[in-house]
Amino acid sequence: MARRKPSAVLAASTPPAAIPAMTGEAARTAYLAWLEQERHAAANTIDAYSHALAGFLGFLTHHLGAEPDLAALAGLRAADIRAWLASLANAKLVASSRAQHLSALRGFFRYLSRRHGVDVAAVRLVATARARPALPRALTVDQALDVTEHVSDMTDDPAMQARDIAFFSLLYGSGLRIAEALSLNVRDATGLRTNLSLTVTGKGSKTRVVPVLPAVQQAMEAWLAFHPDKQPASALFLGARGKRLDPAVAQKVLRTYRRLAGLPEHATPHALRHSFATHLLASGSDLRSIQDLLGHASLSTTQRYTAVDDTALLAVWRKTHPRG
């Protein structure tokens, strides 16, 4: 099949005279600047959209035989966009990544429609690739306890040892997200001896009360004994330089420990939260209670853990049943 010229076919809803003379790359640059300056999009979002759109324009340059301009973009057919998605699949991008690329493209075309009158109807005809939701990957009880009891072996500094035990014990013992734990201040940890609970601010600035096990409370008190600044507004978990602990530092601590201890690669801070929920479910807790403890807005999010538990039960059945 002969390649079409980039501006050979124009969308019927966009008269040729109304299309500005602009290259696709210039439009991409303008869109990313708009995302940053007017929409205040996160840096990670801008990077992801930049990568996806650069790949799309590069594909079109080969697909159409020349660098695309706005007229060429206006003339795209659904088959062109599907061909691009097929190229992503051939490059081994999983369905979730392809869906993210298509989402970036749709945002770009909405921008072009509003700012330059370029209506690319074809993008609305392409269905988003359905990604199979990944099951949460939990640790075993022994592995989770290994982390909370021995992660302190990574340093000889007694203060850092106490901090790491308290931090990772809190993630597993109360099911906190890493960002929730790191946002805590000293005032949040006062009164644990009597209340054995914490008020946590989660996604969407929603607060919830989570229980704190006696062992976690003791670990927190041991860390507070070393804490250099006990002012109520001070960060609860500190780095070596006295600033609020950076999530990358906490992740590195566990990454280094899991490799030395022979733990699986999915032994991450967030896996401790998954382990908290999975182990509660396995011990008979109901989904609604686990939903409240985790701070999930939707019960369907919490229901993922039932699949994890079912998988574990099937594994036990296959291993132990006489006809397994």
N, C-alpha and C positions, 0 to 999 in steps of 0.2 A: 504494500500500500504506500502510495506517495505521501510524503509529509505535507501537512497543510502549512501555508504561510502563516506566521504568527498572528496577523491581523486579518486573515481571510474571512473569518466568520464572526459576526458581531451579534451580541444578544439583542433580541427584538425589542426589549424594553429599554435599550440604551442606544439612541441614535448616534451614528459615528461622529457627528459634529459636536456632540456634547461631551465626548471623551477627551480629557486633557492629554497633551503630549507628555508622557512620563514613562520612564522605564519601570519594570516591575521591581527592580532593585531599589530605585529611588522611593517607590511607594512603600516597600518593606521598611526602609530606613525611617521614613516619616511615621509609619504606623508604630514602630518600636519606640520612637521618641514620644509619640502621643500616649502610649501605654505608660511610659515612665513619668512624664511630666504632668499629664492631666488625669490619668487613672491611678497613678501612684502604685502601679503593679510591683510585686516583689521582684527582686533581682533574679531569683531562680526562675520565675515565670517568664521574664523578659529573655533570659538566656535560652530557655526551652523553646519559646516562640521563634526566636531568632534562628535557632538551629533548624527547626521544622520548616520555616518559610524559605530559608536559604536552600534547603534540600529540595523543596517543591519547585522553586524557580530554576534550580539547576536541572531538575528532571525535565521541566518544560523546554529549556534551551535545547536539550537533545531530542525531546519528543516532537517539538514543532520545527526544529531546524534553525532556530535563531533565538536570541535573547528576547523574552516576552516583554511587551509594553502593556499599557492599560487596555488598549484595543484588543490585544491578543487574550488578555485575561477575561475581558467581557465576552469573548467568543467561545470560551471553553464549554465543552459538553460534559455531561455526566460520565461518558466513557473515558474522557481524558483524566478526570479525577480518579476514576476507578483504576485506570492504568497506573497512576502514581501510587495508589494504595497497594496495588499488586506488586510494584517494585519494592515497596517497603516490606511486604511479606516475603518476597524473594531474598531480601537482605536479612531475614530472620528476626525482624521486629515482631514482638508478641502483640496480641490483639489490643492490650491496654495501651501500648506505646503508639500503635497505629491510631487508636481513638484519640489520643492526646494530640497527635499531629493533625488529625482532621479538625479537632476543636480549635487549634491555632489557625488553621486555614479559614474556618468559618468566621472567627473573630476578625481576621484580616479583610475578608470580603465584606463583612458588615461595615467595617471602617471605610472601605472604598465606596460602598453604596451611599453612605451618609456624607462623606467629604467630597467625593468626586462624581457621584451619580452613576457609578459603575455597578450595575446589578447583575451578579453572576448567579442566575437561577439554578444552574447545574449543581452547585454545591448543596442545595437543599434537597436534591433528588438522591443523594448518596447516603446510604444508611451507615451509622456508626458501627464499627466492628464491636461485637459483644465480647467483652473480656470475662472470662470465668474468674469470679472473685477468688483470690488466693486465701487458703485457709491459714489462720494464725498458727505460727510454729512455736509451740511451747517447749519448755525444758521438762525433763522428768523432775519429780520431787527431789531426788538425790542431787541432780545437777543444780537445781535452783538453790538448795541449801549449801552446796559446795561453794557457789558464788558468794552467798551472804556470809559464810563463815571463814572463807580463805582468800577472798580478793585482796585483803589487807597485806597478804604476803608480798605484794608487788613493791612495797616501800619499807624502809627502815624507820621512817619518821612516825613517831607515835600519834601525832596529831592527824596526819594524812591517813594512817591506818584506821583511826576512829571515825574519820569523815567517810571513808569508803565503805566501811561496814554499815554505818548509819544510813548512807545514801542508798546503797543497793538493797539493804534490808527493807527500807521504806518502799522501794519500787515493787518488791515481791510481796511484802507483807500487807500493803494497802492498795496495790494495783494502780499506782500513779503513773501518768505519762511523765517522761523525763522532763519536759518543759514545766509541768505542774510542780514537780519536786524542786526544780532549780529556782522557781519563782517564789518559793517560801521565804519568809523572813523570820528572824529570831522570835518575834512576838507570836508567830503561828505555832511555835513549838512549846511555848510556856504553858504550863498547866497540864502537860501530858500525863503526869504521875496520877492525877485525880480523874481526868476526863477520858484518857486513852482514846482520843479522837482528834482529828485535824479538820479544819475547814479549808478546802482546796478550791482554787479558781481554775476552771477548765476552759474548754473551747466555748467561744461565744460569751466569755466573761461570766459563765454560769458557775455558781458556787455549789458545793456539795460537802457533806460531812462524811469522812471516811474513818473507820475504826483503826486503831493502832494497837497491834499486839504487844503484850508486855515485853517480849524479847526485843521488839523494835523500839519501844519506849526506852528500854535500858541502853540500847545502842545509841539512841539520840542523846540521852543524858551524858553518855560517855564522850560523845563528840562535843557537846556544849561545854563540857569541862575544859576542853582545849580551845574553844572558840575565842579569838582575840578581841572581838568587839560584840559585847552582849547588849548593845542598844536595840530596842524593840524593832526599829526600822532597818537594821542591818540584815544583809543577806544571810540566810541560814547556812547554806553550803558555800564554802569559799575555796578558791584556788590557792596555789602555793604563794601567790603574790598578794593575797588578801582581798582580791576582787571576787565578785559572784562567780561561782564555778561555771566554766564554759561547757556546753554540752559536748563539744568535740573532745574535750579533755576526759570527761566521764566515759565517753564511748571508747576512747583509746585505752583507758585503764582496763575496761572489761575485754576489749579486743586482745590486748597483750596477755591478760590472764587466761582467757579461754584457750589460747594457743599453747601456752605453757602447761595448762592443766589437762589438755586433750579434750576440751569440751567442743561441741559442734559449732560450726561457723555461724549458725543462727542464734548463738548465745549473745544477745545484745541487750541493752537496757530495756528496749521495748518488749523483748521476749519475756522478761520478768513479769511485765504486766499481763501478757498472754498467759503465762504460767499461773499467775494468781487466779485468773478467771477459769482456766481449764481445770485446775485442781479443786477450786470451789465447786464447779459443776460435777466433777467426778465424785465429790464427797456428799452430793445430794442437795446442794443449794439450788434454789429456783432461779429461773432466768430473770424475773423481775427484780429480784434482790441484787443479782449480779449487774444488771443494767444500771441500777441506782449507784452501786459502788463504783462502777467504771465511768459513770457520767455520760453514757450513750444517750443521744437524743432519741434514737429509734431502737425498738426492740429487735428489729431485723439485723442490726449490726451485732447485737449480742448473740443472736441465734447462730452465728458462724461457729461459736464454740461447741454447739451440739454436734456439728459435723466432725469437729476434732475429736470429741469424746466418742462418737460412733466409730470413727476410724480406729481409735485405740482399742475399743471393745472388739472390733472385728479382728484386729491383729492378735489379741489374746485368744479369741475363739479359734483362729486358724492354727495357732501355736499349740493349744492345749486340747482341743476337741479330738476325740478318737478318729473322727472322719474329716478333720480339718485339712 
